[in-house]
Amino acid sequence: VEESAARWRRAERAARSVVPFSNIHVRLLAELVLTEAQHGNPSVAEEALVESLQATRVAYGGGVGVWHLLVGFRFPDSLAAKAGCVENPESEQRFRQKVACMRG
């Protein structure tokens, strides 16, 4: 499980450096969330979920509804329901800073 999550993270970093917020980047983050949720630490899964939600927002606009249409439909109901609860202004601010650094 740790090896799988590490490989998803490495793939996500590669996609982010080449094609940030592309469809492949958003999909890789979703795979990371699924891996962490099914086999990992709940707090790490929640952090990955926040990243997935925010990347979807940057890439496609919208919020949880758009995320659910694109990737959330694959998740277990309990995890998909949690998506609406994990977003908060503090995590959004950290993510925006990361985006600003990547875009220059």
trRosetta pair geometry for C-beta under 8 A, 3 or more apart (Angstrom, degrees):
i j d omega theta_ij theta_ji phi_ij phi_ji
1 4 5.7 -53 -147 34 30 112
1 5 6.4 27 156 -14 64 106
1 35 7.0 158 -160 178 77 92
1 39 3.8 -140 -130 137 134 135
1 40 6.2 -178 157 -69 122 75
2 5 5.8 -55 -147 40 31 109
2 6 6.2 34 153 -22 65 108
2 40 7.9 116 -85 -105 59 98
3 6 5.6 -54 -146 36 30 114
3 7 6.4 30 155 -19 64 104
4 7 5.9 -56 -151 35 30 109
4 8 6.6 29 152 -17 64 104
4 35 5.3 -155 122 -148 113 135
4 39 7.6 55 59 64 132 146
5 8 5.7 -53 -148 36 34 111
5 9 6.3 35 153 -20 66 105
5 32 6.6 84 -144 -146 72 79
5 35 5.0 177 -84 124 76 130
5 36 5.8 84 -115 -73 125 80
5 39 7.8 -146 -44 81 113 108
5 40 6.0 74 -71 -74 150 138
5 44 7.9 30 -163 142 151 136
6 9 5.6 -54 -148 36 31 113
6 10 6.4 32 153 -20 64 105
7 10 5.6 -51 -145 36 33 112
7 11 6.3 33 154 -17 65 105
8 11 5.7 -55 -148 39 31 111
8 12 6.2 35 152 -23 65 106
8 28 6.3 164 -166 -177 80 83
8 31 5.3 -152 -130 107 126 103
8 32 4.1 167 136 -86 133 82
8 35 5.7 -178 -9 17 154 151
9 12 5.6 -52 -146 35 31 113
9 13 6.5 33 155 -19 64 103
9 32 6.4 94 -68 -118 63 131
10 13 5.8 -51 -149 34 31 111
10 14 6.6 32 151 -18 63 105
11 14 5.6 -54 -150 36 33 113
11 15 6.3 30 154 -16 67 106
11 28 5.2 -147 114 -143 106 133
12 15 5.8 -55 -146 39 31 108
12 16 6.1 33 154 -21 66 108
12 25 6.8 88 -148 -150 69 69
12 28 4.5 177 -87 127 76 124
12 29 5.8 92 -123 -73 127 67
12 32 6.1 -14 -45 -39 141 141
13 16 5.6 -54 -144 38 29 113
13 17 6.3 26 157 -18 64 107
14 17 6.0 -60 -150 36 28 107
14 18 6.4 4 160 -1 65 113
15 18 6.2 -71 -142 48 29 97
15 19 5.9 -50 -170 59 71 86
15 20 7.6 124 133 -91 68 39
15 22 6.7 -123 179 50 103 107
15 24 5.2 -144 -135 112 133 101
15 25 4.2 178 134 -90 122 76
15 28 5.4 159 16 11 152 151
16 20 4.9 42 -158 -103 57 83
16 25 5.8 107 -75 -133 60 124
16 102 6.9 -81 168 -130 98 148
17 20 7.4 65 -56 -58 11 91
19 22 3.8 -4 143 -13 111 142
19 24 6.4 58 83 51 131 112
19 25 6.2 -154 100 -34 82 113
20 25 6.1 75 -149 -88 32 169
20 99 7.9 148 160 -131 139 74
20 102 5.6 121 -92 148 165 141
20 103 7.7 -125 75 -69 152 78
21 25 5.7 -65 -64 76 12 144
21 26 7.0 45 -156 -52 46 94
21 55 5.9 -161 -110 -165 74 80
21 58 4.9 -93 -119 108 139 109
21 59 4.0 -171 179 -80 90 88
21 99 8.0 40 -48 -124 130 108
22 25 4.8 102 49 5 69 103
22 26 7.2 -134 96 -2 38 88
22 59 7.0 -178 -74 -129 7 125
23 26 5.8 -57 -149 38 31 110
23 27 6.2 29 154 -18 66 109
23 59 7.5 144 -72 178 44 143
24 27 5.6 -56 -144 39 32 111
24 28 6.2 35 156 -23 66 105
25 28 5.9 -53 -148 33 29 111
25 29 6.7 29 154 -17 62 104
25 55 6.3 -132 129 -177 103 134
25 59 7.3 177 75 -79 111 139
26 29 5.9 -55 -154 34 31 111
26 30 6.7 34 148 -21 64 104
26 52 7.3 92 -160 -153 66 72
26 55 5.4 -179 -103 124 73 112
26 56 5.5 93 -140 -86 121 72
26 59 5.4 -92 -60 26 127 165
26 60 7.7 34 -89 -16 160 113
26 70 6.6 -25 144 142 138 139
26 71 6.6 -151 150 -38 97 137
27 30 5.5 -52 -152 33 36 114
27 31 6.6 38 151 -19 66 101
27 71 6.7 -177 -108 -97 54 121
28 31 5.6 -50 -150 33 35 112
28 32 6.5 39 150 -20 64 103
29 32 5.5 -52 -152 34 35 115
29 33 6.6 39 150 -22 66 101
29 48 6.9 177 -171 -175 78 83
29 51 5.6 -138 -151 117 125 100
29 52 4.2 169 135 -97 113 77
29 55 5.3 133 1 40 166 152
29 71 8.0 30 83 175 86 176
30 33 5.6 -50 -151 32 35 113
30 34 6.5 35 152 -18 65 104
30 52 5.5 105 -79 -139 57 131
30 71 3.8 -124 -100 -168 145 140
30 72 8.0 -123 -127 -61 116 43
30 74 7.0 76 167 56 127 131
31 34 5.7 -52 -149 36 34 112
31 35 6.3 35 153 -19 66 106
32 35 5.7 -54 -147 36 31 111
32 36 6.2 24 159 -13 66 109
32 48 4.9 -140 122 -156 103 132
32 51 7.8 -23 85 79 135 129
32 52 7.4 -171 64 -64 98 111
33 36 6.0 -61 -145 42 27 105
33 37 5.9 24 159 -19 65 114
33 45 6.5 87 -156 -161 62 74
33 48 4.5 -179 -90 123 66 111
33 49 5.1 96 -131 -81 122 63
33 52 5.0 -33 -41 -29 136 150
33 75 7.2 -38 119 -98 120 124
33 79 7.5 137 155 174 109 135
34 37 5.9 -60 -141 39 25 109
34 38 6.1 14 166 -12 64 114
34 74 7.1 -43 -81 119 132 113
34 75 6.7 -139 -91 -103 87 79
35 38 6.3 -66 -145 40 22 102
35 39 6.3 -43 179 39 60 107
35 40 6.7 53 128 -19 70 119
36 39 7.3 -96 -136 60 17 67
36 40 3.9 -53 -150 44 60 140
36 41 7.1 -42 -167 50 95 60
36 44 5.1 -129 -157 112 129 96
36 45 3.9 177 124 -91 105 73
36 48 4.9 132 29 17 151 150
37 40 7.1 -2 -25 43 17 92
37 42 8.0 54 -125 -117 58 57
37 45 4.3 114 -78 -149 62 136
37 48 7.9 -125 -38 71 85 126
37 49 7.6 73 -66 -60 117 110
37 75 7.4 34 65 -146 168 104
37 76 7.4 -162 139 26 135 112
37 79 5.2 22 -152 -103 155 144
40 44 5.2 -78 141 76 127 125
40 45 5.7 153 77 -54 107 95
41 44 4.1 75 71 10 101 110
41 45 6.8 -170 88 -11 50 85
42 45 5.4 -54 -145 36 33 114
42 46 6.4 35 156 -21 66 103
43 46 5.6 -48 -148 33 34 113
43 47 6.6 37 151 -19 63 103
44 47 5.6 -50 -150 35 34 113
44 48 6.4 34 151 -17 65 105
45 48 5.7 -55 -149 39 32 111
45 49 6.3 38 150 -25 65 104
45 79 7.7 -84 160 -126 124 117
46 49 5.4 -49 -147 32 34 116
46 50 6.6 38 152 -20 64 100
46 82 7.4 -94 -112 151 89 132
46 86 5.7 -168 -164 -125 92 135
47 50 5.8 -49 -152 31 33 112
47 51 6.7 33 149 -16 63 104
48 51 5.6 -52 -150 37 36 114
48 52 6.3 38 151 -22 66 105
49 52 5.6 -53 -148 35 32 113
49 53 6.4 32 154 -18 65 105
49 79 7.2 -148 -100 -173 134 95
49 82 6.8 -15 176 107 167 110
49 83 6.2 -135 179 -103 117 73
49 86 5.6 69 104 60 120 168
50 53 5.8 -54 -148 37 30 111
50 54 6.2 22 158 -13 65 111
50 86 5.3 -124 -75 139 87 119
50 87 6.7 147 -127 -92 84 57
50 91 4.9 -74 -171 174 141 148
50 95 7.6 -145 146 -56 97 131
51 54 6.0 -62 -144 42 27 106
51 55 6.1 27 159 -19 66 109
51 95 7.2 172 -115 -106 58 118
52 55 6.0 -55 -142 37 26 109
52 56 6.4 27 157 -18 61 108
52 67 6.9 102 132 -151 90 122
52 71 6.7 -111 179 89 121 148
53 56 5.9 -60 -152 36 27 110
53 57 6.5 28 151 -21 64 106
53 63 7.6 14 -174 -171 103 62
53 64 6.7 -17 -137 -93 117 67
53 67 5.2 -24 -121 -92 67 159
53 83 6.0 155 -82 -161 124 97
53 86 7.1 159 1 80 152 110
53 87 5.9 -116 124 -75 152 108
54 57 5.4 -49 -147 33 36 114
54 58 6.4 33 155 -16 66 103
54 87 7.8 146 -64 -117 85 101
54 91 7.3 -137 -53 136 137 98
54 92 6.6 178 -110 -114 120 63
54 95 4.3 -63 170 -166 158 167
55 58 5.8 -53 -147 38 33 108
55 59 6.0 26 157 -15 67 113
56 59 5.8 -59 -139 44 28 107
56 60 5.7 -30 -180 33 67 111
56 62 7.6 -53 135 77 96 94
56 66 6.0 171 152 109 113 102
56 67 4.3 120 87 -96 162 84
56 70 6.0 174 -137 57 123 142
56 71 6.9 -131 -84 19 135 118
57 60 7.3 -79 -121 58 14 70
57 61 6.7 21 -164 -142 53 15
57 62 6.6 -134 -118 76 67 50
57 63 6.2 19 -99 -103 110 47
57 66 7.3 124 -93 67 54 130
57 67 7.5 -28 -49 -56 73 106
58 95 7.9 -142 -41 150 127 116
58 99 6.1 -162 -118 -108 150 143
60 66 5.3 -175 107 167 122 137
60 70 6.7 163 6 -50 167 151
61 66 6.6 151 91 -65 57 169
62 65 5.9 -95 177 69 122 90
62 66 3.1 110 90 -22 141 133
62 67 7.5 -162 109 -20 106 68
63 66 6.4 115 48 21 27 97
63 67 7.0 -52 143 -3 38 105
63 87 7.4 -72 -160 -18 107 172
64 67 5.4 -56 -145 40 35 116
64 68 6.1 38 156 -24 69 104
64 72 7.5 47 -175 -49 71 164
64 83 5.1 139 -137 124 108 110
64 84 4.9 23 -110 -87 171 75
64 87 7.3 -128 -59 -10 103 136
65 68 5.8 -53 -148 32 28 111
65 69 6.6 27 154 -17 62 105
66 69 5.8 -55 -151 36 33 111
66 70 6.3 18 157 -9 67 112
67 70 6.1 -69 -147 44 27 102
67 71 6.3 -48 -177 48 66 92
67 72 5.1 71 127 -31 81 120
67 83 6.3 -161 100 -179 138 145
68 71 7.8 -91 -125 64 15 52
68 72 3.5 -61 -115 65 51 135
68 73 6.1 89 172 -50 68 70
68 80 6.3 80 -119 -161 101 109
68 83 7.0 170 -69 72 91 158
69 72 7.4 27 7 40 28 98
69 73 6.9 31 -132 -31 21 115
71 74 6.2 -54 -178 24 55 112
71 75 7.6 54 136 -28 74 103
72 75 5.4 -48 -160 18 54 118
72 80 4.8 109 177 -128 101 98
72 83 6.0 -43 -119 -33 134 164
73 80 7.5 61 -91 -110 24 143
75 79 4.4 -108 169 87 121 116
75 80 4.5 151 82 -57 114 88
75 83 7.9 118 65 -42 160 121
76 79 4.9 82 61 12 83 103
76 80 6.9 -159 89 -6 38 90
77 80 5.7 -59 -141 41 31 110
77 81 6.0 32 160 -21 67 108
78 81 5.9 -55 -148 35 26 112
78 82 6.6 30 151 -24 60 107
79 82 5.5 -52 -151 30 35 116
79 83 7.3 56 148 -40 60 88
80 83 5.8 -31 -166 -3 39 119
81 84 6.9 -51 -178 24 44 104
81 85 7.7 25 138 -5 66 112
82 85 5.5 -69 -160 42 51 111
82 86 6.0 46 151 -32 84 109
83 86 6.4 -58 -143 24 28 108
83 87 7.8 29 167 -24 59 98
84 87 7.4 -55 -162 17 29 104
86 91 7.6 -13 150 33 81 166
87 91 6.7 -129 -146 68 47 124
87 92 6.8 49 -170 -55 90 104
88 91 5.3 85 59 14 79 100
88 92 7.0 -145 95 -7 38 93
89 92 5.5 -59 -145 39 33 114
89 93 6.2 37 158 -24 68 103
90 93 5.9 -52 -151 31 29 111
90 94 6.8 28 153 -15 62 103
91 94 5.8 -51 -150 35 36 112
91 95 6.3 35 152 -18 66 107
92 95 5.7 -59 -149 39 32 111
92 96 6.3 33 154 -22 67 105
93 96 5.7 -51 -145 34 31 111
93 97 6.6 34 154 -19 63 103
94 97 5.8 -56 -155 34 31 112
94 98 6.6 32 149 -19 64 105
95 98 5.5 -53 -152 35 36 114
95 99 6.4 38 150 -20 67 103
96 99 5.5 -51 -147 36 35 114
96 100 6.3 37 153 -21 66 104
97 100 5.7 -51 -146 35 32 113
97 101 6.5 33 154 -19 63 105
98 101 5.8 -55 -152 35 30 112
98 102 6.5 25 153 -16 64 108
99 102 5.8 -60 -148 38 31 108
99 103 6.1 15 160 -8 68 112
100 103 6.1 -62 -138 45 27 101
101 104 7.8 30 180 -74 26 31
